[in-house]
Amino acid sequence: MLEVRDLEVGYGKVAVLRGARLDVGHGRIVTVIGPNGAGKTTLLAALMGLLPAAGSVRYDGENLADLAVEARVRRGICLVPERRELFGDMSVEDNLRLGAFSRSRRDHTVADDLAAVYARFPRLKERRWQLAGTLSGGERQTLALGRALMARPNLLMLDEPSLGLAPRIVRDILHVVADLRETGVSILLVEQNARAALQIADYGYVLEMGEFVLEGPAAELAVNPRVVETYLGLAASAK
């Protein structure tokens, strides 16, 4: 689904990503873990076309180099950003409908998809006419995720979906993410909560200081001594 080779991204003369190589298979969850400042958000922004980048990015066999952000969305790539980026002065339902903006006005399945999002997130249906800016943190995250689903993504990229949320809500969000894999959606999950991310991922990468330093099946990374000590805590080694 996604093949990244030798990706180089920077801000001015400052290199943020160097030689990044990454693959996301069809219907798989791939996670990128690492500390703050490692370049995780920069990676997703570059893949979405929000930042200029050197190297090769291929999506379903197509070179994305010359495609604008909106063209990538039309091809089924969607990003849920770290700060959710909702329209706070618009209702929940209006935010959701904006997720389908790239689809044809004659697409009569938008209503069906809206119903499917409400079925997946009943809390959003209860608050469908409430302003997005008045929602709780967990509700805003589910709204951002629901809005992305309205675009019918084939590749869903999530930037720190657990940020600022209580552990119970994090579990609920990641349960939904794992469930989406069963529908055939490919997922690239960037997450500081390494333990939670590795529990649902099929494959993982560790990004440090702009370079991937480890990769492998998520189950193997979860017991890798370096990952355990640095990202999972010493308690994990006793389990």
Helices and strands as residue ranges (DSSP letters): E 2-11, E 14-24, E 29-33, H 40-48, E 54-59, E 62-63, H 69-74, E 77-80, H 92-98, H 110-120, H 122-126, G 132-134, H 137-149, E 155-159, H 167-181, E 186-191, H 194-200, E 203-208, E 211-217, H 218-221, H 225-227, I 228-232, G 234-238
